[in-house]
Amino acid sequence: MPDPITLTINGTQVSCAPGTLVIEAAKQNGIEIPAFCYYEGFSLQAACRMCLVEVEKMPKLQPGCTLPAAEGMVVHTESPKVVEARKSTLEFLLTNHPLDCPVCDKGGECELQDMVFRYGAGESRFTEIKHHVDEKQWSPAVYYDGSRCILCYRCVRVCDEGIGVTALGLSFRGVSAQIVPNRGDHLECDECGWCIDVCPVGALTSGTYRYQSRPWEMNHVGTVCTHCSDGCKTTLSVRNGQVLRANNRDRSGVNGEFLCVKGRFGFDFVHHKERLQSPLLRKNGQLQPVSWSEALSAVAAKFSEVKARNGQFGVIGSTRTTNEENYLLQKFVREGLGSKNIDHHRTGDVVTLLDALKGRTGALATVNDLYTAKAALVLGADLSQQHPLLAYQLRANSRHHRSATYLVTPGPVREEQFATKALRSNPGEELNLLPQLSDDLKQHASLTVLYNAAIKGDAVRQLVAFCDSLGIEVKYLPLVDYSNSRGALDMGLLPDLAPGYQPLRNPGLNAAQILSSPDLDVLWVVGANPLKSASLAGEKAFVVVQDLFLTETAQRADVVFPAASAYEKSGTVTNTTGEVQRLKHGPKVMGTKSDLDIIALLARQLNIDLGPTTPDRIFEQIRKTVHGYNVALPVVATGGAAPTTPVNGGVPVAVNPSLISPSGDTLFTSGTLGRYSKMLAKVMEAPGQLFKA
């Protein structure tokens, strides 16, 4: 690494790496240089001229966003000359600005407003009539007011460089210049809404938030998106118990400011009119609202009766419930009910990989590894559709570090825009094409491999053997589908493995066997919908469901408990890379309870002692008993992502590949939750299509 250089900014000596831009060198040392067009991580524009600084021995002011720091450079960021230049810049920007701050959605968090307060002139020298254009609706999610636009091109760059869609561009010239969408009068894109959040003014506004509130009227709650398994941090803005918007402008979490359409707009299922808000009990063949006491008593009585005669229980857990809820559920089932019949919808083969990697450390990739990896190999996955954060990380790595990306997929994917080499294969036959990439992969010092459910069972071992033959450092990332699919595995929602992948003697029934068992006495479904795509053989089985909506499975139930969503509860979840993050409750839907509370109440009714049942106390128990989860509490408590270290001694369990099936969700679908999101249903691209570049 080259030696740092030293320069002086506002009379203070600072150091930075050679090549660092002056605006970044100042920022690293707590000195702000204002800018509208500059945006960290994207190409330089130098369009707004707000970042002008005075550099001694240079004849005129320089843009700090494109000027590299040099040894001995002396910079002034607040000299009278600089202040006057910024004041003039703002005066020009306000020439045609509508000055409608009282009704603009950006009021209170507008960068132009802040700079005018800081540097603006008290009056304008321009008396001409302002140039005005009508506001346009580009999509259900994005509105554009050209009169407010200051042509910083942030939106254009994040859409092109960050997402790879190129859905925005510039039309006309001079005072008539406007940002325009890629389909004439509408957008055809990922509808991620990032363009709205990066806009420094109120030119781009949100279809869910506009004219709803002001930022100081809301509580801002940092939690984790409940849709896919990437584990993006999302900040919910809540007023009077209702979510009005979601973003991550503080750049906390593994995703920085990035969010896809589901993370930024897919929260509206929380307040859907069909949310269950009362327990339901089947009476005279019909599900009828009852009190919590009556519903819990009915379930407890049935559980006690079946347990007393040694009847057969079957439990199917969720990939969206918290680690604490999953841990308590398996403990309740195994210790309280004496059953081993517990499973969940498996969407990726993590178990076989852990066994194939026994004896190794540091072989599992994190989200950040995708940004720093020298090379990446993607097998079978349409990342932009199913794992948009991981796709964004690879794209950013390619832009910033010139990394290499290799693809083996059934169809065209967006990653081909920057891929080094892309091959086509039939689903499940990806490994057959790997020898064609062997020589290319060997050229790199390290490699990160991402694979989806197409690679499972013995194919995972074959993949590891192939990577071992390359003679380079390799990290693996097994892809799973939902927000806590990885946590469900880690917490032991499996018939043959306890928490931490500890093998069990005499394993129980898996999900398919539970549903097909004619002797089943009780089916308990927590946050899942198995009867959407399967049937229940046990016609006389007593069915208990905990869910947000009256799903196909809930319609068959004898008792339905209204459950809280991930946005309404506290706890932790584990993303597809095995990083633990904290959920924090935001909104509250009347009449619901968290799955943790429901399980604890049932245990109390049955006089089963499960120990402490608060999220914090259960997580302490998880840290002590589940291998790899003894993570640093401060990291999790402050909203960070703490990587786990799974069992390293092998997992002597043969995985049945037929039990692993991907959901097939896209950017615009998300299982049951996606069906109840009005915004995801409104966008023109819904439901989207896999393997479509």
C-alpha positions, 0 to 999 in steps of 0.5 A, spaced: 500 500 500 502 506 498 504 511 503 499 516 505 500 523 503 499 530 507 495 536 505 492 542 509 484 543 509 482 549 513 488 550 517 488 543 519 493 538 516 490 531 514 492 525 511 489 520 506 491 515 501 494 517 494 488 519 489 483 520 494 478 526 492 479 532 496 471 532 498 473 525 501 479 527 504 475 532 508 469 528 509 474 523 512 477 528 517 470 531 519 470 537 514 464 537 510 464 540 503 457 541 500 455 537 493 449 536 490 451 531 484 457 528 488 455 521 490 459 516 493 461 510 489 458 512 483 461 516 477 463 523 477 459 528 474 461 535 477 455 538 474 452 542 480 459 546 482 456 547 489 463 543 492 468 549 489 474 550 494 480 554 494 486 551 493 492 555 494 497 557 487 491 555 483 488 561 479 481 559 480 476 555 484 476 548 483 471 542 484 472 538 490 468 532 487 473 531 481 480 534 484 485 529 487 488 530 493 496 532 492 502 532 497 502 539 500 496 542 497 493 547 501 485 547 501 480 552 503 473 550 504 469 556 507 473 562 504 469 568 502 471 567 495 468 560 496 462 562 500 460 567 495 461 562 489 456 557 493 451 563 494 451 565 486 450 557 485 444 557 489 441 563 486 442 560 479 439 554 482 433 557 485 432 561 478 426 557 476 425 553 482 418 553 484 419 555 492 414 550 494 417 548 500 411 548 505 407 542 500 414 539 498 415 532 500 422 533 501 421 539 506 425 537 512 430 533 509 432 537 502 439 538 501 437 544 497 433 547 502 439 546 507 444 549 503 440 555 502 439 556 509 446 556 510 449 560 504 443 563 500 442 570 498 436 574 502 433 576 495 434 574 488 436 578 482 432 575 477 425 577 476 423 573 470 417 568 470 419 562 472 419 556 467 414 551 469 413 544 467 407 539 469 408 533 474 408 527 471 407 520 474 412 515 471 409 509 475 405 507 481 411 508 485 415 514 482 413 521 481 417 526 477 416 534 478 421 537 473 420 544 476 424 542 482 429 538 478 436 541 479 439 536 474 444 533 478 444 526 475 444 522 481 438 518 479 441 517 472 447 514 475 444 510 481 439 507 476 445 505 470 451 504 474 448 501 481 442 497 478 444 496 471 437 498 468 439 505 465 431 507 465 433 514 466 436 519 461 436 526 459 432 530 454 432 537 451 437 542 453 438 549 457 432 551 461 427 545 458 432 540 460 428 534 464 430 527 466 426 522 462 424 515 463 426 509 458 419 508 456 416 515 453 411 517 459 413 511 464 418 507 467 420 500 465 425 498 471 426 494 477 421 500 481 426 500 486 425 507 488 432 508 489 432 514 485 427 517 490 432 517 495 438 519 492 434 525 489 437 531 493 430 535 492 423 534 491 423 532 484 422 525 485 417 523 490 414 516 492 407 514 491 406 511 497 409 517 502 407 523 498 403 528 502 402 523 508 407 526 513 413 530 515 420 526 517 419 530 524 412 527 525 414 520 524 418 515 528 424 511 524 425 504 526 431 500 523 429 493 522 430 487 517 426 487 510 422 480 511 422 478 504 428 475 501 434 472 504 439 478 503 438 481 510 437 488 507 436 493 513 430 497 512 428 503 516 420 504 517 417 511 518 412 510 522 406 515 525 400 513 529 402 505 528 402 505 521 408 505 516 408 510 511 415 509 508 421 505 508 428 507 506 435 506 509 438 513 508 443 512 514 446 507 510 446 502 516 446 494 515 449 490 510 446 493 504 448 501 505 443 505 502 441 499 497 433 497 497 429 493 492 422 494 490 420 489 496 424 493 501 422 500 499 415 499 497 413 492 499 411 493 507 404 495 505 401 488 507 402 490 514 396 494 514 392 490 509 384 490 510 385 482 510 389 482 516 387 477 521 386 481 528 382 475 532 383 468 533 378 464 529 375 457 532 371 452 527 364 451 530 359 448 526 364 447 520 365 455 520 371 459 523 368 464 527 372 469 531 373 468 539 377 470 544 384 469 545 383 465 552 378 460 548 382 459 542 388 457 547 384 453 551 381 449 545 388 448 542 391 446 549 386 441 550 387 438 544 394 437 545 394 434 552 389 429 549 393 427 543 400 427 548 396 423 553 395 417 548 401 418 545 398 420 538 402 423 532 404 431 532 406 434 525 409 441 526 411 445 520 415 452 521 416 458 518 422 461 514 420 468 516 419 467 524 425 470 528 431 465 530 428 466 537 421 463 535 424 458 531 428 456 537 422 456 542 418 452 537 423 446 536 424 446 544 416 446 545 415 440 540 421 436 542 421 437 550 414 439 551 410 435 546 415 429 545 415 429 538 420 429 532 416 431 527 418 438 525 420 441 518 420 447 514 420 449 507 427 448 505 429 452 499 437 451 499 442 445 501 446 448 506 447 442 510 451 438 505 455 444 504 457 444 511 458 437 511 463 437 505 467 443 508 468 439 515 475 441 518 475 448 514 474 455 517 473 461 513 470 458 507 463 461 508 462 468 504 459 474 507 455 480 503 461 484 504 466 478 501 462 479 494 464 486 494 471 485 495 472 478 492 477 477 486 472 473 482 465 470 483 462 464 480 454 464 480 451 457 479 443 457 477 441 463 480 438 469 477 441 474 482 438 481 480 431 477 480 432 473 487 438 476 490 438 483 488 443 486 494 448 480 492 447 482 485 448 489 487 455 487 490 457 484 484 456 489 480 459 494 485 465 490 485 466 490 478 466 497 477 470 499 483 475 493 483 475 490 476 473 483 479 471 477 474 464 474 474 463 467 471 455 465 470 452 458 469 445 459 468 439 456 465 437 463 461 439 470 460 441 474 467 443 482 468 449 480 470 451 478 463 452 486 462 459 485 466 460 478 466 467 475 464 464 469 461 457 466 461 454 459 459 447 456 459 445 450 462 439 446 463 437 446 470 441 442 475 446 441 469 450 447 471 456 442 474 457 439 467 459 446 464 464 447 470 470 444 466 470 449 461 471 455 466 477 451 470 483 455 466 479 461 467 478 460 474 485 458 476 488 465 474 485 468 480 487 468 487 481 467 490 474 465 488 467 466 491 461 461 489 454 462 489 449 456 488 442 456 488 437 450 489 439 447 483 445 444 486 443 440 492 445 433 495 451 430 492 452 435 487 454 440 492 460 435 494 462 435 487 462 442 487 466 442 493 471 437 489 471 441 483 473 448 487 478 444 491 482 442 484 483 449 482 488 450 487 486 457 490 482 460 496 474 458 495 469 461 499 461 458 498 455 462 499 449 457 499 443 461 496 436 460 500 430 464 499 426 467 505 428 472 510 430 467 515 430 461 511 438 460 514 435 461 521 430 456 520 436 451 519 440 453 524 435 453 529 433 446 528 427 446 524 429 439 521 426 432 523 433 429 523 438 435 526 437 439 533 439 447 533 447 447 530 446 441 526 447 436 531 444 430 529 438 426 532 437 419 533 431 416 530 429 422 526 422 424 525 417 425 519 419 431 514 414 436 511 412 431 506 411 425 510 407 429 515 402 432 510 402 425 507 401 421 514 394 418 514 395 417 522 396 424 523 392 427 529 395 434 530 398 439 524 401 445 527 403 450 522 407 456 524 407 462 519 407 457 513 402 455 507 404 448 505 397 446 503 397 451 497 401 446 493 400 440 497 394 436 500 393 433 507 392 426 507 390 426 515 383 428 514 381 427 521 387 431 523 386 437 528 390 443 524 392 449 528 395 455 524 399 461 526 399 466 520 397 474 518 392 472 513 387 466 512 391 462 507 389 456 504 392 452 510 389 457 515 382 456 511 383 448 513 384 450 520 380 448 526 384 454 530 387 460 527 391 465 531 393 472 528 400 473 528 404 479 528 409 480 522 416 481 522 415 488 522 411 488 528 416 484 533 423 484 536 428 478 535 434 476 530 434 473 523 440 470 519 440 472 512 443 467 506 450 468 508 449 466 515 449 473 518 445 475 524 441 481 525 436 484 529 429 486 528 426 492 532 418 492 532 415 498 529 408 498 527 402 495 531 396 491 528 391 491 533 389 484 536 395 480 533 401 477 537 408 475 536 409 467 534 413 467 540 408 470 545 403 465 542 408 459 543 409 461 550 402 462 552 400 455 549 406 452 553 403 456 559 396 452 558 400 446 558 404 447 564 410 446 560 416 450 562 420 452 557 424 457 561 425 465 559 421 467 553 423 474 552 427 475 545 433 477 549 433 472 554 432 466 548 437 469 544 442 469 550 440 461 550 442 461 543 448 464 544 450 459 549 447 452 546 447 453 538 454 452 535 457 459 531 451 463 534 456 466 540 456 473 536 458 479 539 452 482 542 454 490 541 454 488 533 447 486 533 444 491 538 447 497 534 444 494 528 450 491 525 450 484 522 454 479 526 457 473 522 456 466 525 461 460 524 457 454 523 459 447 526 465 445 523 465 437 525 461 435 519 454 433 519 453 426 518 446 426 515 444 425 508 439 430 505 434 428 501 434 432 495 427 432 493 425 436 500 429 442 497 425 446 492 426 454 491 420 458 491 421 461 484 419 468 487 422 474 483 423 482 484 415 483 485 413 476 488 414 474 495 410 468 497 404 470 501 406 476 503 407 478 496 400 477 494 398 482 500 402 487 497 398 492 493 404 496 491 408 490 488 401 488 485 400 495 482 407 496 478 407 494 471 413 489 471 409 484 476 410 479 477 416 479 473 420 473 470 426 469 472 432 469 467 430 475 463 436 480 462 
